[in-house]
Structures are given as structure tokens and as C-alpha cells.
């Protein structure tokens, strides 16, 4: 009995030591992640000749009743504008997600494993004068659940190269939108739980929502172009318009270009295609970039398997299209490598749970930004198509299919 009691006390003592050690290790790990997430991170430096200005608007499309608004009313959109500023301007850099936009960060406790948005440094200046010249408009649409600020690296890159980038945040589809000094969250109608297939109701939902997002993009293009009649943008905006989008925003960008006679070209960044554009095709130039595990370019990358009809939708779009198109697979990239997430600190297990691949995050964004800029320079300004093809040599981790 004595020995049994001693053995039990020994087991309890070992168990207490083990549990205490685990608690200490867990606390140490959380503190380490909190320290790393508090380090300053700078977005990739733009490589164009212009500095970058940023401003924002809230626009109401009074001609449309918002089908996603549970209370009815016209469609309202928050829009961030990045634009070319003169090389000699100075000023303070704007915060990555000012005010209520900071709620785009992960909720606690996952926020401890992600770079604090207050520590992300942009290259955008607070409303400087627009540079001399006339600049085309690029409408930038985020992926489902995301908001325009989370594509700041791409927007700043394009603005530095001479484009006025209008990043819209799709109300009731984004996890967070800020309108009228209040946050607006997503709804089931605006952000359906499953858009991963092309069968039955999912297909109809995706097609309908693509049409709404495309209408958003066309409206924002018109509102942005109208800024060229007065104020700081007077005489600064060229008539050309292009559409660029990631994920579901990529699908909407193709559809917006199909229905907008002003469109010079469209870019789909790893987005499964929905909408009428899939069957009608696109007569304008377009670029589709896919991650290694997707099939959106009508063929599957080295790690890709067709889940939900990506391959068939891509094939159908390409077969119906008459415009020149470039198809790029970025080996080592996954879905979120086309967003700013590639430059955040993301500690395990968060990094393992979201769509980031083995490629260096900054490298992936550099590849994306250079391909998008080369395509826009060609489709908008008429630069040689060879400039796009040459990037496959510059970036051997990409596989490029030339236009056909």
C-alpha cells in the first residue's frame, strides 16, 4: 500500500510537471509570435518612375438597387485611389489600414500570429498633386471576402508605372467594408459559403454575383473617369480603362471587360471563371495568372487537380475568346500569393492554414506585378508583346503560354 501511494504521488508529480511545462511552452510561443507580429514590415518598393499618391471615396450608384443589401437601397461602394505623383513631392506615408479598416486583420487569437496592420509600411503619400501627364484607369477588384487595401502592393506598383488604380471593395461580399464611418460586414448572399463548383445552384449563384461585381467595376470606372473633369485629376485621365482582379474579382474583371466598350484589357489573377464571359468569350486582350495548384488557365499546373470545374470553365472561356491572351502559371505559388499576405509575418499554424505556397512571398508579388504591368503596357499603350514573353526568361518559376 505504501509503495502504491508513492507510485501514485510520483505519477501525479510527473503529470503536474508535464502540464506546467506545456503551459510555459505555450505561453512562450504566444509571446514569441506576438513579438514577431509587432515587427515593422514594408510593402515591396514600387519600381516605376512616379511616386504614389492615395485618396479615397464613397460612391453611390443611384441607378442600381443593391440586391445584396438586406435593407434595400442603392449600391454603395468604398473606393481607394492610387495614382502617379510627381518625383519631387514629399509627405508622410499613409497607414496601411487606417481607422476602422484595421478590422480587416484576423480576429483574436489568430491576430497574434499575423503582422500587426499598424506595423505595415506603405509607399503611398497623403493626397499629393497628380504628376504631369494623362493616365489610364485600372479598376482593381479583390477576391471574395477581401478588400482593396489588401492589394496595396499591386496598386502601388501600377500607380508608380503611370496608372490610376481604383480599388473597390464589394459591399456585403468583403469581410469588412467601411462606409459612412461604420463597418459593414459580409452577408451569406454577398459571400456565399461555397463557390467552388460549376454545378446547378452554385453555378447560378456564381454567374449572378459575377454580373453584380462586373457592374460595380464598370460603375467605378465611370466615376473615376469623371474625376478628370475637375479638381486635382482635371485633364489627367486618359480614356483607356482596364480591369484587374484576384480570385472572384478576376472573374468579374473578365466579365466587366466583355461588357464595357472602353475596356482595353483584363487580368484574372487565379480566379475561377463565372458569368456570361465563359460562354461568350472575350474579344479584348486578357491575361490569366494561375497558381501551381489551380486549373484556371484551362490546364492544370504541376500540383493542380481540377476541383469544382475550374478546368472546364477555363477551356470554355479560351475556346470562345477571340482576343489575344497570355496564360501564366506561377510554380510554387498558391492562391493568396496574389495578395499582400505574401509579405506579412504569419506564424504557424496560421501560415499553414491559408493559401500560401513555397515561393518567397515578395518574389511572387514581384512576378505578379511585372506581368500585370507588362500586359497593361501592351494592351493599353501598345508596347511590344515580346515584353510579356520575355518575363518567362526573367522568372523561370513561371510557365507562359503565348497568345493564340
N, C-alpha and C positions, 0 to 999 in steps of 0.2 A: 504493500500500500504506500509505503514511504517512497519507494522508487517510482511508482506510478505518479505520485504527486510531483516529484522532482521532474519527471519527464514532461508532465503537463505544463509546469511552470516554464520549462525550457522552451517548449513549443510556442507558448504564449509570448515569451520574451523575443524569440526569433521573429514571430509574426509582427509584433509591435515594431521591431527594428526595421523589418521589411517595408511595412506600410509607411513608417516615418520617412524612410529613405525615398520611397516613391513620391511622397508628398513634397519632400525637399527638392527632388529632381524636377518634378512638375513645376514647382514654383520657380526654380532656377531657369527652366526652359521658357516659361512665360515671360519672365523678366528679361531674358536674353532677346526674345522675339520683340518685346516692347522697345528695347534699346535699339535694335536694328531697324525697326519700323519708324523710329524717330530720326533717323539719319536723313540729311538732305539729299534729294535726287533731282538732277537736272534732266529735262527732256532733251532729246538729241538736238544739237545746234543746227538750225536751218542753213542750207548751203547756197541759197540764191543770193542775188546781189542786193536785195532790198531788206531793210529791217521790217519788222512785223508790227502792225497796229491791231488792236482788237476793240470792238464795241459790241453792244447787244441791243436787241429789240424784242418787243412783244407785238405780234401782228395778228389781226383778226380777219379771217376770211368770211366776210358777211354774206357772201353768195352761197355758202355751204352750211347746211345744218350738220353739226358734228354727230355722226352715227355712233361714236364711241362714248359720247358724253352721257352719263346716266341721267342727267338733269335736262338734256336738250340744250339748244342754243347754238350759236355759230362756232366754227372751228377756230380755236386759238392756239397759237404756236409761239414758243420761245426760240429765238434765233440768235446765234453768236456769229459775228462777222469778223473774220481775219482778213487783213488787206496789206498791200505793199506800202511801206512808209519810206521816206527819204533816208539815204545813207547817213546823213548828218544829224538826224533827230536824236534827242536824248530823253530820258524819262525813266520812271520806275516800271519794273516788270509787274504785270498783273498776277494775282493769285490764280492758281490752277482751278480751284472751285470756290469762288467767293460766296460768302453768306450761306444761304440755305442749300446751295449746290453741293456743299460739303457732305450732305446726306447721301450722295452717290457712293460713298465709301461703304465697305462691308459693315453690317451690324456687329455689335459685340457678341461673342468674344472674338469673332474672326478678324475684327479690325486690329487686334494686337499682332496679327501675322501679316499685315499689309502696310506698305509705306503710308504714313500719315499724309493725307492730301495737302495739309498745310505745309508740308516739307517738300512738295514737288515744285520745282522752279521752271517757269515758262520763259519763253523769249518774246512774249507779246507785250508791247508798250501800251500805255493807257491813252487811247484816242489821239495819237499824233496826226499831223496832216498827211493826207494821201500823197504818195510820190507822184512826180510828173509822169504823164502818160495816160493811156487808156487800157483798162484791164478787163479780161473776160471774167464772167461769173461762173463759179463752180459751186453747185449745191451738193452738200455733204450730208448723207443720211446714215445714222448709226444702225447697229444691229438691234434685234429685239431685246428690250429691257435696258438698253444702253442710252446714253445721252451724248450730245455733241461735244461737251468738254473732254470726254474720254478718248477723243481722236485729235487732241491738240497737236501731237507730233506731226501728223499728216497735214493738218490745216496750216500750221506754221510753215512747214516745208513748202507747200504750194503757194502761200502768200509771199514768201521770200523770193519765189521764182516768177512773180508777176500775175497772180490770180487773186481775185476777190472771192473768198471762200465763205459761203453762207451755210453754217452748220445748224440744221434744225433738229429739235428734239421732239419726237412724235408723242404728243399728249395722250395719256392713258395707255400708251404702249411702253414708254420708258418707266423704269422703276421709280425714278424721281424726275419731275419737271418743276420748274419754279415759274409761276405766273402770278402777277399781281401781288408779289410779296408773300406768297404762300406756296407750299409744296403740294404738288398733285401727283398721286401715285398711280400705278397701273391698275387696270381692271381685267377681269377674265376675258371680256370682249376685245379689249385692245391688245392684250398679251395672252393669247390662247395657250393653254398648258402644253399642247403638242402640235407643232407644225413640222414634224419630222417626216411626213409622208405625203404621197400624192394620190391617196385613195379616198373616194367618197367624200364625206363631210370635211375631212382635213383639207382636201384639195379645194373645195368650195370656199372654205374659210380663208385659206391662204390666198386664193385668187382675189377674193373680195377685199381683204386687208391690203394686198399689194396695190389695188386700184386706189384705195384711200391714201396710202402713203405716197403714191405717184402724184396724186392731186395735191398733197402737201408740198411736194418738191416743185411742181410747176408754179404753184402759188408763190412760194418763197423766191423762185427765180424771177417772177414778175415783180414782186415787191422790191427785191434787191436792184433789179434793173431800173426801177422807177426812182431809186435814190440818186441816179445820175442826172436828174433834172434840177436839183437844188442842194444847198448845203455843202458839206465837205466833199461829197462824191460828185458834185456837179461837173459834167464833162469828163469824168474819169472812168466811166464804164463802157467797155466795148459791147457790141450787140451779141457776141457769141455766148452761148450757155452750154455747160457740160454738167453731167450728173455722175457723182461718185458715191458708192455706198458699200457698207460692210454687212455681210450676212443677209438678213431680211431686207435691209436697206439697199443691198446690191440688187436684189430682185426688183425692188421699187425703182431704182435708178434706171435699169434697163427699160422698164415699162414707161417711166416718165419721158425718157428719150424717144421712145416709139411714138408717143402722143404729143410731143412738143416740136413744132416745125423749126424752132430756134436752135434745137439741140445739135451740137457739133460732134458729140461722142459721149459714151457712157462707160463706167467702170464698175464691175461687180467683184468685190473682194470676198471670196469664199462664201458666196450666198447661193443656196438652193433656189432655182428659178421658179417663180409662180407668175400667174397673170396671163393676159392675152398675148404678151410678147413671146411666150413659149411656143405657141402655135402659129402666130403671125410672123415671128422673126423680127429682126431689126435691120433696117436699111442703112443705118449710120454706122460709123466705126465703133467698135467696142473692144474692151479688154476684160478678160476674166482671169483672176488670180485665184488659185486654189491651194489649200494646204495639202500636205502629203497624204492625209487620211481622208480626203474628200474626193468626190467624183463630179464636181460642179462644172468642170470643163469638158464634159462629155466623154471622158475616160478617167480611170481611177489611177491615182498616184501609187508609188511603191508600197505604201502601207494602207491604201484605201480599199474599202469594201462598200458596195452600194447599199445604203440603208435608207429606205424610205423613198426611193425613186429619183435620187439625185442624178444618176447616170442617164436614165431615160429622159428626164426633163432637159438635161444638158444637150443630149443628142438631138432632141426635137427642136430646141432653140437653134442650134447650129445648122441643122438641115434647112430650116425655114428662113434663115437670115441671108441677106444679100450684101450686107455691108462688110467691109474688111474687118477681121477680128484676130486678136492675138490671145493665145491661151498659155498661161504660165502656171506651173506647179512649183511651189517653194518647198523643197525637200527639207525635212526637219522641223517645219512649221506646223502648228495646229491652229485651231480656229481663232483663239484670242491673241495670237501673234500679230494680227492685223489691227490691234488696238494698242493703247498706251500701256496696257498691262505688261507688255514685254519689258518695260523699264522700271516698273515698281519692284521693290523688295517684296517677295512673297515667301514666307516661311512654310516649311512642311507642317501640317499636311495640306494647307490651303493650296499651295502651288500644284500639288499632285491631283487636286480635285477639280481644277479648272483646266480649260483647254489651251495649255501652253506646251510647245514641243521642245525638242532637244536643242534647236538652233538658238544661238545667242539672241536675246530679245532685241538689243539695239541693232544687231546685224539684220534681223528680219525686218525691222522698220525702215532701215536704210534701203534694203532691196525694194520693199513696197513703195516707198516714197520716190525712188528713182524711176521705177517702171511706170508709176502713175504719171509722174511729171513728163517723162519721155512720150507717153501715149498722148497726153493732153497737148503737148507742144506740137505733135504731129497732126492730131485731129482738129485742133483749133487754129494753129499757126502755120501748118503745112510744112513743118520741118521733115527731113528725110525719115522714112520708115526704118531705114537701116539703123538709126539711133536706138530704136527699140530692140531690134535684133541683136545689136552689139552688147546689150546688157547680159545676155546669156553667157557671154565670154567673161565679162566683168564679174559675174556672180555664178560660179559653176554649180552652186547648190540649186539653181533654177533649171527647169526644163521648159523650153519655149517651143510652141507650135506657131509657125508664121501664118499670116492670113492666107485664106484660100477662097 
